């Protein structure tokens, strides 16, 4: 009987608000999938469809057909988009996600303030595990086993990037950088969340204090990742060269521009960031391991 119900469209109409607020993964996974099509999108790749099918009450393709029958989705050529009828359901789910994010951020920050990066990383993993595909969308790649240890390095950094700053500014910047590194994402804080003394200390004629704080924190996080890449490649035998990559725009200085795209033996790679960098945003270059060809 269940088979014939699925063939006929699933029986009773779906209750969008109930699905969006449900604690059951199989329920809210349907709304998560629906929300993907708020803007016109093609169907997911076969691999992602398979991952969705593991958590949905019906396979991916059947779920999409059900959404169309419900009037929640409409096809536009080779793409699908949610309809006005689906918007209340999408809004309820969006509010739920916003509330869950607002609840977990302070917990992670508190753990980082205590320098307990292991607890902070566990909180991130628990938060992301509740998502149907195990990823939040706004966070970075799934954290590796060493992720919390790398984040911890930021909190205990002693580097020339921090020279000339007051202890209070250094402590605040380290926490800001560690939080973003822990999540694998970057975001600019509102001016009200950047202490006035930090803004005054970091501001330059071309960059205000809020923007300067963002880029200073970015530098600390990038340095830790670059240093880890260099150490890992230096200690292994599968990578012999590093390529220096990064943005090439109006903020790329004359010191960094010649480095971009060049490959170096690991032991001879120039240190990043270079002290001579004059970019108002600081050096944004990073090491990229060069995989050896089979014939080599």
Order of alpha helices (4+ residues) and beta strands (2+ residues): alpha-alpha-alpha-alpha-alpha-beta-beta-alpha-alpha-alpha-alpha-alpha-alpha-beta-alpha-beta-beta
